[in-house]
Amino acid sequence: MATKSITQFFHDLELPLKNARWSWGAQNKTTVLLRTWADEFSGKEKRVIVLREPTEYHERDSYGLDERIQHLRALWAGGGAGYTVIATAKAIGVPKREIKEYRDDKVFVIDSLESREDGSIVAVLGGTVAVGDLIEHALQHVTSAANGLFPVDALASGISTDSYKTKLPAMREWLIEVARRESYVTYAEVMDRFGLIFFVLRTAMGKLGHQSKDNGEPILTALIVDKHTLRCSAGLAEEFGVVDDQVERRRLYAYWAPSNGSTGAKQTPEVGQIESEPSSLEERAKRFAQIEVRPEQRAFRKAVFIACGGQCIVSGCDVPEALEAAHLQGHNWRDGSNAASDGVLLRRDLHALYDTGLLKFEGRLARLHPTVQEHYGAFEGVTLSRFEASCNSKP
């Protein structure tokens, strides 16, 4: 098994990763080396998936996805040498995999590529080659051209270009869509989607913020929050005078509401008007219920919101725009399980963990899967609030 990071592994083979955080492989003038996953490898068929069916990719995969498409397009045409190093993931079925281990002594030779009916692309593998012999082997080996046209040209978004300036229009349109969904994104999500390091992201955010200001719009970057606090940095106040980012997000939701058209033509609510809204549990519940995309679920959401005191039962977060009503395991809205006792109130990211089994309730305690402990360890073992009223799951 590997004794060094996979980043160093690629570097030592004179195939440095373009971006150590997001790249799924590397390419030089003669060679393409892909990182693939052990759970997508079939030793019997001698094939490994190099691109899953396109709809399986989450938006955050876009940077690595664009680069993978460039690599596959080169291999599809033939004429170069293709190889893959197969890694085992710490966990599968999660939005972003991490490498548990890989073999650093051998790589598989890619003889050719082929597409499947489900839209995925697989590599047809030959034998293996010792890592020490790879550079010399690549001078002799040629991956055969695949049959037909490269099947996923339309999938590349073009956002993995080097200059952040070329990404600003796409970033703006993406954030406008986030506003229309009355949602928000985290710094990490933006960096992952557009292939930016943090300091470059801050520069891009400044450009987008000033563009909003010059257009007379609410500051669009108020939609980008810290994943733990769900609040913007102090820079929003320092650079744009926005002292309450939650208020600014509500102004963005109103400005970019779908009913206004793409120009956000409806007058933006004044800050003072929003700040003067009643803050009672009932009024916050009304705000919360209006966010739901399925109108028939509004009554359920409001009931759960009130039953849980307007707070996430795990984190205590009480910002309506950051909360969701989650059906308890075994309680399905399609079966009519829409009473307050059928759900709990969770912060959006915690709701996602709960639905995927990475967050569970044991007795009165919250339990986190080991794969998310690094980022969510603060919630491991916390006592669930309002447990008796809201968390009695069906057997």
Sequence and secondary structure as in RCSB ss.txt:
>XXXX:A:sequence
MATKSITQFFHDLELPLKNARWSWGAQNKTTVLLRTWADEFSGKEKRVIVLREPTEYHERDSYGLDERIQHLRAL
WAGGGAGYTVIATAKAIGVPKREIKEYRDDKVFVIDSLESREDGSIVAVLGGTVAVGDLIEHALQHVTSAANGLF
PVDALASGISTDSYKTKLPAMREWLIEVARRESYVTYAEVMDRFGLIFFVLRTAMGKLGHQSKDNGEPILTALIV
DKHTLRCSAGLAEEFGVVDDQVERRRLYAYWAPSNGSTGAKQTPEVGQIESEPSSLEERAKRFAQIEVRPEQRAF
RKAVFIACGGQCIVSGCDVPEALEAAHLQGHNWRDGSNAASDGVLLRRDLHALYDTGLLKFEGRLARLHPTVQEH
YGAFEGVTLSRFEASCNSKP
>XXXX:A:secstr
  SS HHHHHHHTT   S TTT SEEE SSEEEEEEEGGGEETTTTEEEEE  GGGS GGGHHHHHHHHHHHHHH
HH SSEEEEEEEEES SSSSS  EEEE SSEEEEEEEEEE TTS EEEEEEEEEEGGGHHHHHTT      SSS 
TTGGG  STT S GGGGHHHHHHHHHHHHHTT  EEHHHHHHHHT  HHHHHHHHHHHHHHHHHTT   GGGGEE
 TTT    THHHHHH  S HHHHHHHHHHHT GGGTTTT S    HHHHHTS  SHHHHHHHHHHH SSGGGHHH
HHHHHHHTTTS TTT    GGGEEEEE TT  GGGT  SGGGEEEEEHHHHHHHHTTSEEEETTEEEE GGGHHH
HGGGTT B TTHHHH     
